[in-house]
Amino acid sequence: MSAGFQCEYCGDVHNGSPAGFAVPAPAFWQDSMHGVDGHVLTSDQCVIGDEHFFLRGRLLLPIVDSDDVFDWGVWVSASRASFVRADDMWSNPARVDDDPIGGYLANILPTYEPSTLNLRARLHAQPVGQRPLVELEPTDHPLAVEQREGISASRIQALVERFAHPA
């Protein structure tokens, strides 16, 4: 795929393949919340209404027949206590020793059926400067299966086409 592929939607040749996609905010975030008290969205943290808390993480899918991974940048809900702890430990190297944070995937990733919203997940802290890794509960959901068994190059092409030509 790195050489490119012919897109089924537009017929053009798209060069290369991205290493992943990032979702800019949790599904519950609305642009009208920007600048409103009790609502915060940064590149790594989100608070909605001073009562819903989210952390950004990396959901890695091994690419079949490759040493590479496909990287989904996603948001996971967190309890207030877990969110505060993650914030307190943000710059502390000892954060890698913290227990994983349990929560739910807070994004609807395109092409997955059923929806990815609210899949059970755990955030694993990484060294300072790296986003947490997201581990999905091992279910039969297609995204959880791809995390365990890998994603094919043709499946990545379908994702690229979808992102290049959103509905």
Solvent accessible surface area in square Angstrom, and as a share of the most:
residue,aa,sasa,rsa
1,M,70,0.31
2,S,101,0.65
3,A,96,0.75
4,G,21,0.20
5,F,20,0.08
6,Q,118,0.52
7,C,2,0.01
8,E,150,0.67
9,Y,137,0.52
10,C,57,0.34
11,G,36,0.34
12,D,87,0.45
13,V,97,0.56
14,H,46,0.21
15,N,137,0.70
16,G,19,0.18
17,S,46,0.30
18,P,49,0.31
19,A,79,0.61
20,G,21,0.20
21,F,38,0.16
22,A,64,0.50
23,V,27,0.15
24,P,105,0.66
25,A,16,0.12
26,P,3,0.02
27,A,47,0.36
28,F,90,0.37
29,W,23,0.08
30,Q,110,0.49
31,D,117,0.60
32,S,89,0.58
33,M,31,0.14
34,H,108,0.48
35,G,84,0.81
36,V,74,0.42
37,D,138,0.72
38,G,20,0.20
39,H,40,0.18
40,V,76,0.44
41,L,46,0.23
42,T,69,0.40
43,S,68,0.44
44,D,29,0.15
45,Q,29,0.13
46,C,0,0.00
47,V,16,0.09
48,I,15,0.07
49,G,34,0.32
50,D,85,0.44
51,E,112,0.50
52,H,96,0.43
53,F,16,0.07
54,F,7,0.03
55,L,2,0.01
56,R,22,0.08
57,G,0,0.00
58,R,78,0.28
59,L,0,0.00
60,L,44,0.22
61,L,0,0.00
62,P,53,0.33
63,I,33,0.17
64,V,69,0.40
65,D,150,0.78
66,S,50,0.33
67,D,153,0.79
68,D,91,0.47
69,V,61,0.35
70,F,1,0.00
71,D,29,0.15
72,W,0,0.00
73,G,10,0.10
74,V,0,0.00
75,W,0,0.00
76,V,0,0.00
77,S,28,0.18
78,A,12,0.10
79,S,63,0.41
80,R,136,0.50
81,A,78,0.60
82,S,31,0.20
83,F,19,0.08
84,V,75,0.43
85,R,117,0.43
86,A,18,0.14
87,D,70,0.36
88,D,101,0.53
89,M,19,0.09
90,W,78,0.27
91,S,89,0.58
92,N,57,0.29
93,P,102,0.64
94,A,47,0.36
95,R,18,0.07
96,V,68,0.39
97,D,115,0.60
98,D,43,0.22
99,D,122,0.63
100,P,50,0.32
101,I,28,0.14
102,G,52,0.50
103,G,10,0.10
104,Y,91,0.35
105,L,0,0.00
106,A,1,0.01
107,N,2,0.01
108,I,106,0.54
109,L,1,0.01
110,P,32,0.20
111,T,55,0.32
112,Y,7,0.03
113,E,139,0.62
114,P,89,0.56
115,S,52,0.34
116,T,0,0.00
117,L,48,0.24
118,N,83,0.43
119,L,31,0.15
120,R,128,0.47
121,A,5,0.04
122,R,111,0.41
123,L,3,0.02
124,H,51,0.23
125,A,35,0.27
126,Q,36,0.16
127,P,67,0.42
128,V,70,0.40
129,G,79,0.76
130,Q,89,0.40
131,R,81,0.30
132,P,17,0.10
133,L,52,0.26
134,V,4,0.02
135,E,67,0.30
136,L,9,0.04
137,E,72,0.32
138,P,101,0.64
139,T,47,0.27
140,D,130,0.67
141,H,12,0.05
142,P,53,0.33
143,L,0,0.00
144,A,2,0.02
145,V,43,0.25
146,E,20,0.09
147,Q,35,0.16
148,R,117,0.43
149,E,123,0.55
150,G,12,0.12
151,I,1,0.01
152,S,45,0.29
153,A,48,0.37
154,S,82,0.53
155,R,55,0.20
156,I,7,0.04
157,Q,38,0.17
158,A,42,0.33
159,L,0,0.00
160,V,15,0.08
161,E,8,0.03
162,R,79,0.29
163,F,70,0.29
164,A,50,0.38
165,H,58,0.26
166,P,103,0.65
167,A,130,1.01
